[in-house]
Amino acid sequence: MPGFLQFVPQIMITKLINEKILSWPELVHKISTAPAKILDIPGGTFDEGEPADFTVIDPEYDWIVNP
């Protein structure tokens, strides 16, 4: 399914954040911190000395994906 993963963030923001199902911190925890803990791998935190695995998102920016 080419392009599917490009739509996942849009779906998460549209359905989970905008419809108040999750807050931004809850979403980040569920897709970053929790999986890292489950898999017992570093990451998913914003701590000194840990991998810098983060993305900056502007929820007010409109964008189009052209796969």
TIPASE-536793 format. One line per 4 residues: number of its first residue (from 1); their letters; for each residue x negated, y, z of N, C-alpha, C, O, CB. Coordinates in Angstrom, 2 decimals. Atoms other than C-alpha are relative to their C-alpha. Glycine has a CB too. Example, Ala and Ser with C-alpha at 12.3 -4.5 7.8 and 13.67 -1.06 7.14 Angstrom:
1> as> -0.89:-1.19:0.00:-12.30:-4.50:7.80:-0.90:1.20:0.00:-1.94:1.18:0.66:0.99:0.03:1.25  0.82:-1.19:-0.06:-13.67:-1.06:7.14:0.77:1.09:0.73:0.26:2.20:0.90:-0.41:0.46:-1.42;
END
This chain:
1> mpgf> -0.84:-1.17:0.00:0.00:0.00:0.00:-0.89:1.24:0.00:-1.10:1.84:1.05:0.95:-0.01:1.21  0.85:-1.19:0.06:-2.24:2.82:-1.20:0.74:1.24:0.50:1.90:1.47:0.16:-0.50:0.22:-1.43  -0.57:-1.25:-0.49:-1.63:6.07:0.58:0.83:-0.13:1.27:1.19:0.88:1.88:0.84:0.59:-1.05  -0.84:0.18:-1.18:0.34:4.53:3.45:-0.62:0.65:1.23:0.07:1.36:1.97:0.24:-1.48:0.26;
5> lqfv> 0.64:-0.54:-1.20:-2.21:5.48:6.11:-0.07:1.52:-0.02:-0.21:2.15:1.02:-1.39:-0.57:0.14  0.00:-1.46:0.07:-2.19:9.05:4.84:1.31:0.57:0.53:1.35:1.73:0.94:-0.22:0.45:-1.44  -1.30:-0.47:-0.47:1.47:9.31:5.83:0.24:-0.27:1.48:1.15:0.30:2.08:1.11:-0.64:-0.81  -0.21:0.35:-1.39:1.11:7.83:9.30:-0.06:1.23:0.91:0.83:1.40:1.74:-1.04:-1.02:0.44;
9> pqim> -0.01:-1.19:-0.88:0.04:11.13:10.97:1.24:0.87:-0.19:1.79:1.38:0.78:-1.25:0.83:-0.26  -1.19:-0.82:0.25:2.91:12.98:9.30:1.22:-0.63:0.65:2.05:0.07:1.23:0.23:0.16:-1.52  -1.13:0.70:-0.63:5.37:10.34:10.49:-0.06:0.16:1.51:0.96:0.42:2.15:-0.01:-1.50:-0.38  0.14:-0.14:-1.45:3.98:10.48:14.02:0.40:1.39:0.46:1.12:1.53:1.45:-1.43:-0.30:0.44;
13> itkl> -0.33:-1.36:-0.40:4.26:14.26:14.17:1.49:0.26:-0.19:2.14:0.79:0.71:-0.82:1.01:-0.79  -1.41:-0.28:0.31:7.68:14.44:12.51:0.94:-0.74:0.95:1.86:-0.13:1.51:0.30:-0.38:-1.44  -0.93:0.79:-0.79:9.34:11.63:14.42:-0.28:0.04:1.50:0.65:0.17:2.29:-0.02:-1.42:-0.47  0.29:0.13:-1.42:7.52:11.43:17.73:-0.17:1.33:0.72:0.33:1.50:1.83:-1.23:-0.82:0.17;
17> inek> 0.25:-1.28:-0.66:6.41:14.97:18.49:1.17:0.96:-0.18:1.70:1.49:0.79:-1.29:0.64:-0.54  -1.07:-0.97:0.26:9.06:17.12:16.81:1.34:-0.41:0.61:2.14:0.44:1.00:0.17:0.18:-1.48  -1.26:0.47:-0.60:11.89:14.94:18.11:-0.13:-0.23:1.50:0.75:-0.82:2.12:0.46:-1.29:-0.69  0.22:0.03:-1.45:10.42:15.15:21.64:0.03:-1.41:0.60:0.40:-1.59:1.76:1.03:0.85:0.68;
21> ilsw> 0.11:1.36:-0.52:9.94:11.40:21.96:-1.29:-0.13:0.82:-1.31:-0.77:1.87:0.03:-1.05:-1.16  1.28:-0.04:-0.70:6.30:11.92:22.97:-0.55:1.42:-0.01:-0.25:2.21:-0.91:-1.01:-0.98:-0.64  0.74:-1.26:0.01:4.19:14.91:23.95:-1.32:-0.25:-0.72:-1.69:-1.40:-0.96:-0.24:0.55:1.47  1.31:0.18:0.64:0.83:15.56:22.24:-0.93:-0.84:0.87:-1.55:-1.77:0.35:-0.64:1.35:-0.29;
25> pelv> 0.90:0.84:-0.82:-1.12:14.16:25.23:0.42:-1.47:0.02:-0.43:-2.36:0.01:-0.05:0.53:1.42  -0.47:1.38:0.01:1.08:11.04:25.28:-0.35:-0.70:-1.31:-0.79:-1.85:-1.31:1.51:-0.06:0.24  0.33:0.58:1.30:0.59:10.46:21.55:-1.49:-0.31:-0.10:-1.88:-1.39:-0.54:0.43:0.96:-1.12  1.45:0.21:0.04:-3.18:10.89:21.82:-0.39:-1.19:0.86:-1.22:-2.01:0.45:-0.75:1.26:0.47;
29> hkis> 0.29:1.14:-0.88:-3.28:8.46:24.72:0.37:-1.32:-0.68:-0.41:-2.28:-0.64:0.76:0.14:1.33  -0.48:1.25:0.61:-1.27:5.84:22.83:-0.79:-0.42:-1.24:-0.90:-1.61:-1.51:1.44:0.15:-0.36  0.70:0.39:1.23:-3.30:5.99:19.61:-1.52:0.07:0.13:-2.23:-0.26:-0.82:0.43:0.88:-1.14  1.45:-0.12:-0.15:-6.77:6.60:21.05:-0.50:-0.63:1.29:-1.23:-1.61:1.27:-0.41:1.46:-0.06;
33> tapa> 0.51:0.46:-1.29:-7.38:6.09:24.75:0.43:-1.43:0.32:-0.41:-2.25:0.68:0.47:0.93:1.09  -0.51:1.33:-0.35:-5.16:3.04:25.29:-0.62:-1.11:-0.86:-1.06:-2.11:-0.30:1.51:-0.02:-0.14  0.63:1.06:0.80:-6.46:1.00:22.30:-1.48:-0.22:0.36:-1.94:-1.36:0.38:0.11:0.33:-1.48  1.42:0.15:-0.38:-10.08:1.71:23.31:-0.12:-0.79:1.30:-1.00:-1.64:1.42:-0.67:1.39:0.15;
37> kild> 0.03:0.75:-1.26:-9.36:0.44:26.82:0.37:-1.45:-0.22:-0.28:-2.35:0.33:0.94:0.62:1.02  -0.43:1.38:0.26:-7.53:-2.64:25.55:-1.11:-0.81:-0.66:-1.34:-1.96:-0.30:1.26:-0.01:-0.89  1.08:0.68:0.73:-10.41:-3.50:23.21:-1.33:0.07:0.73:-2.32:-0.49:0.27:-0.14:0.60:-1.38  1.21:-0.17:-0.80:-12.98:-2.57:25.87:-1.16:0.54:-0.84:-2.28:0.02:-0.82:-0.40:-1.33:0.63;
41> ipgg> 1.01:-0.67:0.82:-14.84:-0.29:23.48:-0.09:1.46:0.42:0.88:2.01:0.94:0.32:-0.11:-1.51  0.09:-1.41:-0.34:-16.18:3.22:24.02:0.85:0.83:-0.94:1.10:0.44:-2.08:-1.45:0.47:-0.05  -0.81:-0.88:0.82:-14.08:6.05:22.73:1.34:0.26:0.63:1.71:-0.33:1.64:0.19:-0.59:-1.38  -1.33:-0.33:-0.50:-10.70:7.54:23.23:-0.03:0.99:1.14:1.01:1.28:1.74:0.69:-1.24:0.43;
45> tfde> 0.11:-0.99:-1.06:-12.02:10.04:25.74:-0.72:1.22:-0.55:-1.25:1.21:-1.66:-0.74:-0.57:1.24  0.68:-1.24:0.39:-13.42:13.53:25.59:-1.04:0.31:1.08:-1.18:1.46:1.52:1.02:1.18:-0.17  0.95:-0.13:-1.08:-16.14:12.93:28.16:-1.43:0.16:-0.51:-1.77:-0.32:-1.59:0.08:-1.20:0.90  1.41:-0.18:0.36:-19.78:13.96:28.08:-0.69:-1.35:-0.10:-0.52:-2.22:0.75:-0.71:0.90:1.05;
49> gepa> 0.74:1.23:0.21:-21.99:11.22:26.71:0.77:-1.08:-0.74:0.20:-2.11:-1.10:-0.45:-0.54:1.30  -0.82:0.97:0.73:-19.12:9.39:25.01:0.03:0.35:-1.48:-0.26:1.48:-1.85:1.44:-0.05:0.58  -0.09:-0.29:1.45:-18.65:9.07:21.22:0.99:1.14:-0.27:2.05:1.22:0.35:0.43:-1.26:-0.78  -0.85:-1.14:0.35:-17.17:12.21:19.68:0.97:-0.42:-1.10:0.80:-0.07:-2.26:-0.86:1.22:-0.47;
53> dftv> -0.97:0.51:0.96:-14.22:10.54:18.01:1.32:0.75:0.17:2.27:0.25:0.77:0.22:-1.53:0.18  -1.22:-0.79:-0.11:-11.64:13.28:17.75:0.29:0.70:-1.31:-0.59:0.87:-2.16:-0.11:1.02:1.15  -0.46:-0.71:1.19:-9.66:15.10:15.11:0.73:1.25:0.46:1.49:1.23:1.42:0.93:-0.90:-0.87  -0.69:-1.25:-0.30:-8.48:18.69:15.17:1.22:0.08:-0.91:1.11:-0.05:-2.12:-0.94:1.25:-0.18;
57> idpe> -1.26:-0.04:0.75:-4.84:19.04:14.11:0.68:1.34:0.23:0.78:1.80:1.37:0.93:-1.17:0.42  -0.81:-1.21:-0.11:-2.89:22.21:13.38:1.44:-0.40:-0.34:1.78:-0.53:-1.51:-0.54:1.15:-0.97  -1.36:0.47:0.25:0.75:21.15:13.80:0.87:1.01:-0.75:1.94:0.65:-1.25:0.66:-0.34:1.29  -0.76:-1.02:0.71:1.93:24.42:12.25:-0.36:0.08:-1.48:0.31:0.78:-2.24:-0.22:1.35:0.64;
61> ydwi> 0.46:-0.06:1.38:0.07:23.85:8.96:0.79:-0.99:-0.86:0.86:-2.17:-0.53:-1.52:-0.32:-0.09  -0.71:0.88:0.93:2.16:22.44:6.09:-1.00:-0.55:-1.00:-1.80:0.19:-1.56:1.15:0.75:-0.72  0.92:0.63:0.93:0.29:19.95:3.92:0.73:-1.07:-0.81:1.75:-1.60:-0.39:-1.20:-0.61:0.74  -0.55:1.00:0.92:1.01:17.60:1.05:-1.08:-1.02:-0.29:-2.23:-0.65:-0.55:0.54:0.65:-1.32;
65> vnp> 0.94:1.07:0.34:-0.65:14.25:0.45:0.27:-0.43:-1.42:1.39:-0.80:-1.77:0.12:-1.20:0.99  -0.07:0.49:1.39:-1.33:13.38:-3.18:-0.93:-1.19:-0.15:-2.10:-1.02:-0.49:-0.37:1.13:-1.02  0.88:1.18:0.10:-2.63:9.79:-3.18:-0.45:-0.26:-1.42:-1.19:-1.21:-1.67:0.71:-1.24:0.53;
END
